[in-house]
Amino acid sequence: MNATRSLSRSSRSLVAGAVLAALASGLTACSGDADSAGSEPAEAGAPAEIADVGTVEADAELAKLLPAEVADAEEITVATNAPYPPFIDFVEEGNTEDFTGLDHDLMTAMAARLGITAPFLQQPFDGLVPGLQAGKYDAIVGGITDNYERQATATFVDYTASGTGIAVVDGNPEGIATMADLCGTSVAAQKASKQVGLLQDFSDTECGGDTIEVTEYPQNTDAVQALLAGKADAIAATRVNLLDDADKLAGKVEVIDDPEAPNGYQASPNGFGFLKADAELAEAFRAALQSLMEDGTYDKILAKYGQEAIAIPKATIDAAID
């Protein structure tokens, strides 16, 4: 652990609380399903109850893999940026302290398997990696793509694999069927997301002079609203996230089905990020994830959110493809 992260856990908890209080006054939340709350609060070492999944108990042997300071603290702090369903969401609108979603359930289960807890806090998406590097928290989650650029700072425990999708307003008035059809259109995307770079690179190399106009928004929900308001011709985001949006906005938004990219463009691993210096902590969580894969908990969590298609066969570290 670096010097910045040697701060006492109590001090960091105070900082996290202040951040949450400030964010709660200024963020608009996307409503979640109260019945799908991720887990019941549990003390370190106590079993975690994952709603619609079951009980996850600690494994004493796996717990030995934790760095001593984490084992002593009995918790890690996890930063995310909600809403970004199905990966992360708020349990209810207006409450930015209680989370649900695939990533929340998996991280809660992994921590429980290691005999610790993993409280979450809300942060801006483009601040997740810098905040991790600054030692503000121990891990970052939320459908984050494991890529080489982020690996310069973070180590990723890979847990699913998915690619970029395209969504348009219902009826697809622009006739967009492939990535190539985005040339000459305006596309909304979340700030600092993988999609921004993908769109810009594609525009530069494949569109000639008919470029893609990319507009970045702080939240994916802001990009959706831009599409609905006619400020963009399409949205680019993780495909599974767009499928969730289209389900909630049936009759308003539809996701493009490109037979050449059934799981999205440039499908790559999604990972839980840990500071690069914390290889021991990342390995402990990789082992915990592998344990959840082997006992069926992983499959149950993916099935809960209808995401069986993005499962991977083995827990890996830093498996970015490009």
C-alpha positions as CSV (number, residue, x, y, z in Angstrom):
1,M,0.0,0.0,0.0
2,N,1.3,3.5,-0.8
3,A,1.8,6.2,1.8
4,T,-1.4,8.0,0.9
5,R,-3.4,4.9,1.6
6,S,-1.8,4.4,5.0
7,L,-4.3,6.8,6.4
8,S,-6.4,5.3,9.2
9,R,-9.6,3.6,8.0
10,S,-11.6,5.9,10.4
11,S,-10.2,9.0,8.7
12,R,-11.1,7.7,5.3
13,S,-14.6,6.8,6.4
14,L,-15.1,10.5,7.5
15,V,-13.9,11.6,4.1
16,A,-16.2,9.2,2.3
17,G,-19.1,10.4,4.4
18,A,-18.5,14.0,3.5
19,V,-18.2,13.1,-0.2
20,L,-21.5,11.3,-0.1
21,A,-23.3,14.1,1.7
22,A,-22.1,16.6,-0.9
23,L,-23.1,14.4,-3.8
24,A,-26.5,13.5,-2.3
25,S,-27.6,17.2,-2.5
26,G,-26.7,17.6,-6.2
27,L,-27.3,14.3,-8.0
28,T,-30.5,13.1,-9.7
29,A,-30.8,9.3,-9.2
30,C,-32.4,6.8,-11.6
31,S,-35.1,4.9,-9.8
32,G,-34.3,1.3,-8.9
33,D,-36.3,-1.7,-7.9
34,A,-36.5,-1.9,-4.1
35,D,-37.1,-5.7,-4.3
36,S,-33.7,-6.1,-6.0
37,A,-31.6,-4.5,-3.2
38,G,-28.2,-6.1,-3.4
39,S,-27.6,-7.3,0.1
40,E,-28.4,-7.0,3.8
41,P,-25.8,-5.1,5.8
42,A,-23.5,-7.5,7.6
43,E,-20.7,-7.4,10.0
44,A,-17.2,-8.5,8.9
45,G,-17.0,-12.3,9.0
46,A,-20.8,-12.7,9.0
47,P,-22.6,-14.3,6.1
48,A,-23.9,-11.9,3.5
49,E,-27.5,-12.3,2.3
50,I,-27.7,-11.5,-1.4
51,A,-31.3,-10.9,-2.4
52,D,-32.7,-13.5,-4.8
53,V,-29.4,-15.3,-4.7
54,G,-28.7,-16.7,-1.2
55,T,-26.2,-16.7,1.6
56,V,-22.5,-16.2,1.0
57,E,-20.2,-17.4,3.9
58,A,-16.6,-16.6,4.6
59,D,-13.8,-19.0,3.7
60,A,-11.1,-18.9,6.3
61,E,-8.4,-20.1,3.9
62,L,-9.2,-17.5,1.3
63,A,-9.2,-14.8,4.0
64,K,-5.6,-15.6,4.6
65,L,-4.8,-14.1,1.2
66,L,-5.8,-10.6,2.3
67,P,-3.1,-8.0,3.1
68,A,-2.7,-7.7,6.9
69,E,-3.9,-4.1,7.1
70,V,-7.2,-5.0,5.2
71,A,-7.7,-8.1,7.4
72,D,-7.3,-5.9,10.5
73,A,-9.6,-3.2,9.1
74,E,-12.2,-5.9,8.1
75,E,-13.3,-3.8,5.2
76,I,-12.4,-2.1,1.9
77,T,-14.1,1.0,0.5
78,V,-15.5,0.7,-3.0
79,A,-16.2,3.7,-5.3
80,T,-18.7,3.6,-8.2
81,N,-20.7,5.8,-10.4
82,A,-24.5,5.0,-10.5
83,P,-26.8,4.7,-12.2
84,Y,-25.3,2.4,-14.8
85,P,-27.6,-0.6,-14.8
86,P,-27.4,-3.5,-14.8
87,F,-23.9,-3.1,-13.3
88,I,-24.7,-0.5,-10.7
89,D,-27.8,1.4,-9.6
90,F,-29.5,3.1,-6.7
91,V,-32.0,1.1,-4.7
92,E,-34.4,4.0,-4.8
93,E,-34.6,7.4,-6.4
94,G,-33.0,10.2,-4.3
95,N,-30.9,7.8,-2.2
96,T,-27.3,7.9,-3.2
97,E,-26.0,5.8,-0.4
98,D,-27.8,2.5,-1.0
99,F,-26.8,0.5,-4.1
100,T,-27.9,-2.5,-6.1
101,G,-26.8,-4.1,-9.4
102,L,-24.7,-6.9,-10.7
103,D,-21.4,-5.3,-9.6
104,H,-22.7,-4.5,-6.2
105,D,-23.9,-8.0,-5.6
106,L,-20.7,-9.6,-6.8
107,M,-18.4,-7.3,-4.8
108,T,-20.5,-7.8,-1.7
109,A,-20.3,-11.6,-2.2
110,M,-16.6,-11.5,-2.9
111,A,-15.9,-9.5,0.3
112,A,-18.1,-11.8,2.3
113,R,-16.2,-14.8,1.1
114,L,-13.0,-13.1,2.3
115,G,-14.6,-12.3,5.7
116,I,-14.8,-8.5,5.3
117,T,-17.3,-5.9,4.2
118,A,-17.3,-3.5,1.2
119,P,-19.2,-0.3,1.7
120,F,-19.9,1.7,-1.5
121,L,-19.7,5.4,-2.2
122,Q,-20.8,7.5,-5.2
123,Q,-18.1,9.3,-7.3
124,P,-18.0,10.9,-10.8
125,F,-17.1,8.3,-13.4
126,D,-14.1,10.3,-14.7
127,G,-12.8,10.6,-11.2
128,L,-12.8,6.9,-10.3
129,V,-9.3,6.0,-11.5
130,P,-7.7,9.3,-10.3
131,G,-9.4,8.8,-6.9
132,L,-8.1,5.3,-6.7
133,Q,-4.6,6.5,-7.5
134,A,-4.9,9.2,-4.8
135,G,-5.9,6.6,-2.2
136,K,-9.4,7.8,-1.6
137,Y,-10.8,4.3,-1.7
138,D,-9.6,0.7,-2.2
139,A,-11.5,-0.4,-5.3
140,I,-13.6,0.8,-8.2
141,V,-16.6,-0.9,-9.9
142,G,-19.4,-0.1,-12.3
143,G,-19.1,-1.9,-15.7
144,I,-15.5,-0.5,-16.0
145,T,-13.7,-1.8,-19.1
146,D,-10.3,-3.4,-18.3
147,N,-8.0,-1.7,-20.8
148,Y,-4.2,-1.1,-21.2
149,E,-4.5,2.6,-20.4
150,R,-6.2,2.0,-17.1
151,Q,-3.8,-0.8,-16.3
152,A,-1.1,1.9,-16.0
153,T,-2.7,2.8,-12.7
154,A,-5.0,-0.1,-11.7
155,T,-5.1,-3.8,-11.6
156,F,-8.4,-5.4,-12.7
157,V,-10.1,-8.5,-11.5
158,D,-12.1,-9.4,-14.6
159,Y,-15.6,-10.8,-14.1
160,T,-17.5,-10.4,-17.4
161,A,-16.9,-9.5,-21.0
162,S,-19.0,-7.2,-23.1
163,G,-18.7,-4.6,-25.9
164,T,-20.1,-1.3,-27.1
165,G,-23.7,-1.0,-28.3
166,I,-25.6,1.6,-30.2
167,A,-29.1,2.8,-29.2
168,V,-31.4,5.1,-31.2
169,V,-34.9,6.4,-30.7
170,D,-37.7,4.0,-31.4
171,G,-38.3,3.6,-35.1
172,N,-34.6,4.3,-36.0
173,P,-35.3,7.4,-38.2
174,E,-31.6,7.7,-39.2
175,G,-31.5,4.0,-40.4
176,I,-28.5,3.2,-38.3
177,A,-27.6,-0.5,-38.6
178,T,-23.8,-0.6,-38.0
179,M,-21.0,1.4,-36.5
180,A,-20.3,2.7,-40.0
181,D,-23.7,4.3,-40.1
182,L,-22.7,6.7,-37.3
183,C,-20.4,8.6,-39.7
184,G,-22.0,12.0,-40.2
185,T,-24.3,11.7,-37.1
186,S,-24.2,13.1,-33.5
187,V,-23.6,10.5,-30.8
188,A,-23.9,10.9,-27.0
189,A,-21.6,9.0,-24.6
190,Q,-20.6,9.0,-21.0
191,K,-17.6,11.2,-20.2
192,A,-14.3,9.3,-20.0
193,S,-15.9,6.0,-21.1
194,K,-14.4,3.5,-23.5
195,Q,-17.0,4.5,-26.0
196,V,-15.7,8.1,-26.4
197,G,-12.3,6.8,-27.6
198,L,-13.9,4.1,-29.7
199,L,-16.1,6.6,-31.5
200,Q,-13.3,9.1,-32.0
201,D,-10.9,6.5,-33.4
202,F,-13.5,5.1,-35.7
203,S,-14.4,8.6,-36.9
204,D,-10.8,9.4,-37.6
205,T,-10.0,6.2,-39.4
206,E,-13.2,5.1,-41.1
207,C,-15.4,8.1,-41.8
208,G,-13.3,10.2,-44.1
209,G,-14.5,13.8,-43.9
210,D,-18.0,12.7,-42.7
211,T,-17.0,12.6,-39.0
212,I,-19.0,11.5,-35.9
213,E,-19.9,14.4,-33.6
214,V,-19.3,13.0,-30.1
215,T,-20.8,14.8,-27.1
216,E,-19.8,13.6,-23.6
217,Y,-22.2,13.6,-20.7
218,P,-21.4,13.2,-16.9
219,Q,-23.8,10.2,-16.6
220,N,-25.1,7.7,-19.0
221,T,-28.7,8.7,-18.1
222,D,-27.8,12.2,-19.3
223,A,-26.9,10.7,-22.7
224,V,-30.2,8.9,-22.8
225,Q,-32.1,12.1,-22.1
226,A,-30.1,13.9,-24.8
227,L,-31.2,11.2,-27.3
228,L,-34.8,11.5,-26.2
229,A,-34.6,15.3,-26.5
230,G,-33.4,15.1,-30.0
231,K,-29.9,16.4,-29.1
232,A,-28.2,13.3,-30.5
233,D,-28.9,10.8,-33.2
234,A,-27.6,7.8,-31.2
235,I,-26.1,6.7,-27.9
236,A,-23.0,4.6,-27.5
237,A,-22.5,2.7,-24.2
238,T,-21.8,-0.9,-23.0
239,R,-24.4,-2.9,-24.9
240,V,-25.8,-4.7,-21.8
241,N,-26.4,-1.3,-20.2
242,L,-28.3,-0.1,-23.3
243,L,-30.4,-3.2,-23.4
244,D,-31.5,-2.4,-19.8
245,D,-32.3,1.2,-20.9
246,A,-34.3,-0.1,-23.8
247,D,-36.3,-2.4,-21.6
248,K,-37.1,0.4,-19.2
249,L,-37.9,2.8,-22.1
250,A,-39.8,0.4,-24.3
251,G,-41.4,2.3,-27.2
252,K,-38.9,5.1,-26.9
253,V,-35.5,3.6,-27.3
254,E,-34.2,0.6,-29.3
255,V,-30.8,-1.1,-29.4
256,I,-29.3,-1.8,-32.8
257,D,-28.6,-5.5,-33.6
258,D,-25.5,-5.9,-35.7
259,P,-25.0,-9.6,-36.6
260,E,-21.3,-8.9,-37.0
261,A,-21.1,-7.8,-33.3
262,P,-23.7,-9.8,-31.3
263,N,-22.2,-8.9,-28.0
264,G,-21.2,-5.4,-28.9
265,Y,-18.2,-3.8,-30.7
266,Q,-14.7,-4.5,-29.4
267,A,-16.1,-6.8,-26.7
268,S,-13.5,-6.9,-23.8
269,P,-13.4,-7.7,-20.1
270,N,-15.1,-5.7,-17.4
271,G,-13.1,-5.5,-14.2
272,F,-13.1,-4.5,-10.6
273,G,-10.2,-2.1,-10.2
274,F,-7.6,-2.1,-7.4
275,L,-4.5,0.1,-7.1
276,K,-1.7,-1.4,-9.1
277,A,0.5,-1.5,-5.9
278,D,-2.2,-3.6,-4.3
279,A,-1.5,-6.8,-6.2
280,E,-2.0,-8.9,-3.1
281,L,-5.5,-7.5,-2.5
282,A,-6.5,-7.9,-6.1
283,E,-5.4,-11.6,-6.0
284,A,-7.4,-12.2,-2.9
285,F,-10.5,-10.9,-4.7
286,R,-9.7,-12.9,-7.8
287,A,-9.6,-16.0,-5.7
288,A,-12.9,-15.1,-4.0
289,L,-14.5,-14.6,-7.4
290,Q,-13.2,-17.9,-8.6
291,S,-14.7,-19.5,-5.5
292,L,-18.1,-17.9,-6.3
293,M,-17.9,-19.2,-9.9
294,E,-17.2,-22.7,-8.6
295,D,-20.1,-22.8,-6.1
296,G,-22.6,-21.4,-8.5
297,T,-23.1,-18.0,-6.8
298,Y,-21.6,-16.1,-9.7
299,D,-24.1,-17.7,-12.2
300,K,-27.0,-16.9,-9.9
301,I,-26.0,-13.2,-9.7
302,L,-25.7,-12.9,-13.4
303,A,-29.0,-14.7,-13.9
304,K,-30.7,-12.3,-11.5
305,Y,-29.9,-9.5,-13.8
306,G,-30.4,-11.4,-17.1
307,Q,-26.7,-11.2,-17.9
308,E,-25.7,-14.9,-18.4
309,A,-24.4,-14.0,-21.9
310,I,-21.5,-11.9,-20.6
311,A,-20.2,-14.6,-18.2
312,I,-16.6,-15.6,-18.4
313,P,-15.3,-19.1,-17.6
314,K,-12.5,-18.2,-15.2
315,A,-11.6,-15.3,-12.9
316,T,-8.6,-13.5,-14.4
317,I,-6.5,-10.4,-13.8
318,D,-5.7,-7.7,-16.4
319,A,-7.0,-9.7,-19.4
320,A,-7.5,-6.7,-21.6
321,I,-7.4,-7.5,-25.3
322,D,-6.8,-4.0,-26.8
